[in-house]
Amino acid sequence: MRGAFYGIKYGIRAMLKDDGGSIINTSSVASETGIMGRAGYSATKAGVNGMTRSAAMEYAEDRIRVNLVLPGIVATSM
């Protein structure tokens, strides 16, 4: 959440000077469905969702779009 927060905070400062722009945050489907054994991860991603939606509403009139991408589960070696 900290990275998304600072991205919004400082990105919006610059975009207000440039007459608009776009911020795209990355979350996860885990924020909507949860993942067994990953409560902290799911909660953090849900926080990113809420913060993104709030920023989108707050800055829409300033021509700043704030959107969210929620990719699904990806099999990796991790």
N, C-alpha and C positions, 0 to 999 in steps of 0.2 A: 504494500500500500504506500509505503514511503516514496518509492520511485514514481508511482502514478501521481501522488500528491504534488511532488516537486515539479514534475513535468507539466501538470496543469498550472500550478502557481506561476512558474517562470515563463511558460509558454504563453499564457494569457497576457501577462505583462507586455511581452513583445508584440503579440497580435493586436492588442488594443492600440498600439502606436501605428501599426500597419493596416488598420481598417479591416481586420478580420483574419480568419485562418481556420485551420482544422487540427484537432488533436484526436488521435486514435489510441485508446488504451486496450491492452490485451488482458483478458480475464480467462475464464475456463467454464465449461459446462458444469464443473464441480460446484460452482457457485449457486447453481440452480437445483442440482440433484443431490449433491453431497457424495462423498466417497468414503467407504468404510475404512476407518483407521487414519483418515486424513482430515479430521475436523478443523484443525487450525488452518490448513490450506484452503479448505472450502470457505471458511469464515472470512479469511483475508480476501479472497477473490470476490465474495459477496460485498465486502466493503468497497472494493474497487468499482463494482457495478453501481452501488449507491452514490458514490462520490462522482462518478462519471455522469450519471443521470442528472444529479443536482447541478453540476457545472454546465451541462447542456442547456438546462432551463435558465440558469442565471445569466448566461452569456449569449443566448440566441439573438437578442436584440442588438448585440454588438458585432453581429456577423461572424461569430466564432462558433463553429460546429465542434461538439465533443461527442465522439462515438466510441463504441465498444465492440470488440471482437471476442467471441467465446468459442475457441476451438475445442474439439472433442479430445478424447483420450488417444494418445499416440504411443505405440509400442516402441520403446527405445531400450538400450542396454542398461539404462539407469534403473 
